[in-house]
Structure formats: C-alpha cells, structure tokens
C-alpha cells in the first residue's frame, strides 16, 4: 500500500515538472498545459491529505470536495485561456511567447 510520502513525492514531482515547463518553454500552449499539470499536482496533494487524515476511523473528505472546486475552476480556465490563445494566434500568427511582447501589434 502506498504511503502519504509516496503521494507527496509524486505530487511534488508533477509540480516541479509543471514549473520547469512554465519557466523553460516558449510555446504558449505548452505553458498552458504545464499550468494544468501544476493544478493536478495540487489536487493530488489535497486528495492524499484528505485520504490519510482520519476522523473517527474514516477518511476526511473535505480535501476531496475542495478538488471538485479546483476542477471547476480549471475547466473555466481552459475555456477562457484557449479562447485568448486562439485570438492571439489570429492577431499575431504566432504562439511563441517571445514574439508576444506587447498587447498592441
């Protein structure tokens, strides 16, 4: 059976990969996916703490309920973020972050 440390290690690894992707990559879609990976890592941490925090011998489900709100916010972020990315591509014909230095073109 996996311990809390195992879940936290995987969550930290996912978060580190997402953070490295945001810092290193220049493609706005890859950056967007790395942000989603970081949200997934935070959700995994909440679920792990919720699972291993026992109340009266049963798992405390408050963290898992909070994950539903994170998923809802992530879905709204995807809708708005992809719309912004499509608008930027139509206006500038690029999705490279270095080419998008100003809001006016």
N, C-alpha and C positions, 0 to 999 in steps of 0.2 A: 504494500500500500504506500502511496506517495505521501510524504510529509508536507507540512506547511513550507519548510525551507525549499523543497523541490519546486513548489508552485511559485514561490517568490523569486527563485533563481530564473525560472523560465520567463516570468513576467519582467524581471529586470533585464534579461537578455533581449526580449522583444522591444522593450522601451529603448534600450541602447541602440539597437539596430534602426529603429524609427528615428531616433535623434540624430544618428550618424547620417541617415538618408536625407533628413531635412537640412543638415549643415553642409553636406558634401555635394549633393545632386543639384543640377541646374534646371532640370525639366520640371515644370510646374505640376504636371500630373503625377510624377514620381514623388514629389514633395507632398502632394495631397494624400497619396497612398501611405506615405510614411507617417503622416499625422494620424491617419486612421489606425495604423499599427500601434501608435502610442496610446490611443484611446482604448484599443483592445487590451493592451498591457495593463492599463489602469483598471479596466473591468475585471481582468483575471485576478488582480490583486484583491479587489473588493470581494469577489466570489470566494477566493481562498480564505480570506479572513472571516468571512461570513460562515463558511463551512467548518472551520476549526474553532470558532468561538461558540462554545456550548452553553445553552441556557436551559437548566433543568434537564440535562441529558440530551437535548435536541439542538440541532444547529440553529443559529440565529440568522434568520432570513432577511434582515434589514439591508445588508450589503447587496444581496441578490436583487432586491426590489429596486435599489438605487441604480443597479446596472440597467434595468429597463429604461430609466430616465436617460442614462448615458446613450443607450442605443437610439432612443427617440431623437436626442439632440444630434447624434452622429448622422442620422438619416436626413434631418433638416440641413445639416452642414453639407452633406453630399449634394443635395438638390441645389442649394444656393451656390456652393463652390463650383460645381460643374457648369452652372449657368454663367458664372463670372469667367471661367476658363474659356468657354465657347465664345463669349462676347469679346474677350481679349484676343483670341485667335482670329476672329473675323475682322477685328480692327487692325491688328498688327501683323497677321500672318506668321506668328511665331509663338511658341510656348516656352522659350528659353528665358529664364529669369533675368539674365544679364541684359537681354535686349529690351526688357520692360522697366526701364529706369525712371520714366516719368509717366504721369497719368494722361498727359496730353500728347498727341502724336501727330 
